[in-house]
Amino acid sequence: MKTVSIREAQDRFDELAQDVERGETVTVTRDGKPVFDLVPREGAAQKKGGIDWEAGQAYLRSKGIVRTKGFISDDFDDPLPEDFLLRPLP
């Protein structure tokens, strides 16, 4: 935990904000007495961006949706028959 005066906090706000983003708590003081704390938001320091797959699965389960792994045929990547490729599109 870091402690800074209000004047120092004003001068170094960007640096202190980066410290808070990394999960550190900063106490701001006036005349040596704590006035307020800069604290990270819950979960802000843990993850940034991306997909929260666990939250998605929890949501599906809460709605009664059971997902199973998809099925891919053994011949999925085999070449297509020649007559299929020559047939005109509908």
C-alpha beads as a LAMMPS data file, in Angstrom:
LAMMPS data file: protein, C-alpha beads

90 atoms
89 bonds

1 atom types
1 bond types

-500.0 500.0 xlo xhi
-500.0 500.0 ylo yhi
-500.0 500.0 zlo zhi

Masses

1 110.0

Atoms # bond

1 1 1 0.000 0.000 0.000
2 1 1 1.302 3.402 -0.995
3 1 1 0.618 6.668 0.865
4 1 1 0.843 10.088 -0.831
5 1 1 -0.242 13.642 -0.025
6 1 1 -3.031 15.313 -1.994
7 1 1 -0.531 17.643 -3.699
8 1 1 1.689 14.703 -4.663
9 1 1 -1.377 12.786 -5.903
10 1 1 -2.291 15.724 -8.157
11 1 1 1.203 15.846 -9.609
12 1 1 1.539 12.058 -10.088
13 1 1 -2.070 11.070 -10.835
14 1 1 -1.273 9.141 -14.024
15 1 1 1.462 7.125 -12.279
16 1 1 -0.832 6.404 -9.313
17 1 1 -3.615 5.313 -11.675
18 1 1 -1.229 2.803 -13.252
19 1 1 -0.334 1.479 -9.787
20 1 1 -4.028 1.032 -9.007
21 1 1 -4.562 -0.739 -12.344
22 1 1 -1.877 -3.225 -11.289
23 1 1 -3.878 -3.962 -8.117
24 1 1 -2.176 -1.689 -5.591
25 1 1 -4.108 0.489 -3.116
26 1 1 -3.031 4.131 -2.742
27 1 1 -3.979 6.159 0.356
28 1 1 -4.185 9.928 -0.155
29 1 1 -3.549 12.109 2.900
30 1 1 -4.040 15.736 3.968
31 1 1 -1.818 16.981 6.760
32 1 1 -0.713 13.384 7.363
33 1 1 -4.288 12.104 7.909
34 1 1 -5.909 9.685 5.447
35 1 1 -8.585 11.345 3.332
36 1 1 -9.432 8.654 0.769
37 1 1 -8.101 5.517 -0.900
38 1 1 -7.627 4.784 -4.559
39 1 1 -8.512 1.107 -4.899
40 1 1 -8.723 -1.180 -7.934
41 1 1 -12.146 -2.215 -9.140
42 1 1 -13.051 -5.809 -8.419
43 1 1 -11.551 -8.050 -11.085
44 1 1 -9.898 -5.170 -12.953
45 1 1 -6.335 -6.282 -12.239
46 1 1 -7.010 -9.937 -13.016
47 1 1 -8.239 -9.923 -16.603
48 1 1 -8.252 -7.512 -19.457
49 1 1 -10.169 -8.248 -22.613
50 1 1 -10.789 -11.645 -24.104
51 1 1 -13.701 -13.990 -23.640
52 1 1 -14.711 -15.237 -20.218
53 1 1 -15.569 -18.817 -21.218
54 1 1 -16.437 -19.842 -17.660
55 1 1 -19.010 -17.058 -17.384
56 1 1 -20.503 -18.126 -20.720
57 1 1 -20.810 -21.741 -19.597
58 1 1 -22.358 -20.632 -16.279
59 1 1 -24.914 -18.532 -18.166
60 1 1 -25.868 -21.431 -20.448
61 1 1 -26.229 -23.760 -17.449
62 1 1 -28.437 -21.186 -15.671
63 1 1 -30.758 -21.190 -18.717
64 1 1 -30.872 -24.991 -18.811
65 1 1 -28.832 -25.244 -21.996
66 1 1 -26.581 -28.269 -22.023
67 1 1 -23.826 -28.073 -24.591
68 1 1 -22.076 -31.141 -25.836
69 1 1 -18.968 -31.294 -27.919
70 1 1 -19.707 -31.246 -31.622
71 1 1 -19.281 -34.238 -33.863
72 1 1 -16.924 -34.112 -36.825
73 1 1 -17.077 -36.960 -39.274
74 1 1 -13.917 -38.964 -39.987
75 1 1 -14.143 -38.043 -43.695
76 1 1 -14.671 -34.317 -43.037
77 1 1 -11.495 -33.218 -44.784
78 1 1 -11.530 -35.807 -47.562
79 1 1 -11.688 -34.418 -51.106
80 1 1 -15.177 -33.849 -52.497
81 1 1 -16.372 -36.115 -55.320
82 1 1 -15.691 -34.749 -58.792
83 1 1 -19.357 -34.751 -59.840
84 1 1 -20.181 -32.541 -56.830
85 1 1 -17.638 -29.982 -57.924
86 1 1 -18.916 -29.926 -61.544
87 1 1 -22.589 -29.601 -60.642
88 1 1 -23.951 -26.030 -61.080
89 1 1 -25.120 -24.173 -57.993
90 1 1 -28.906 -23.906 -57.457

Bonds

1 1 1 2
2 1 2 3
3 1 3 4
4 1 4 5
5 1 5 6
6 1 6 7
7 1 7 8
8 1 8 9
9 1 9 10
10 1 10 11
11 1 11 12
12 1 12 13
13 1 13 14
14 1 14 15
15 1 15 16
16 1 16 17
17 1 17 18
18 1 18 19
19 1 19 20
20 1 20 21
21 1 21 22
22 1 22 23
23 1 23 24
24 1 24 25
25 1 25 26
26 1 26 27
27 1 27 28
28 1 28 29
29 1 29 30
30 1 30 31
31 1 31 32
32 1 32 33
33 1 33 34
34 1 34 35
35 1 35 36
36 1 36 37
37 1 37 38
38 1 38 39
39 1 39 40
40 1 40 41
41 1 41 42
42 1 42 43
43 1 43 44
44 1 44 45
45 1 45 46
46 1 46 47
47 1 47 48
48 1 48 49
49 1 49 50
50 1 50 51
51 1 51 52
52 1 52 53
53 1 53 54
54 1 54 55
55 1 55 56
56 1 56 57
57 1 57 58
58 1 58 59
59 1 59 60
60 1 60 61
61 1 61 62
62 1 62 63
63 1 63 64
64 1 64 65
65 1 65 66
66 1 66 67
67 1 67 68
68 1 68 69
69 1 69 70
70 1 70 71
71 1 71 72
72 1 72 73
73 1 73 74
74 1 74 75
75 1 75 76
76 1 76 77
77 1 77 78
78 1 78 79
79 1 79 80
80 1 80 81
81 1 81 82
82 1 82 83
83 1 83 84
84 1 84 85
85 1 85 86
86 1 86 87
87 1 87 88
88 1 88 89
89 1 89 90
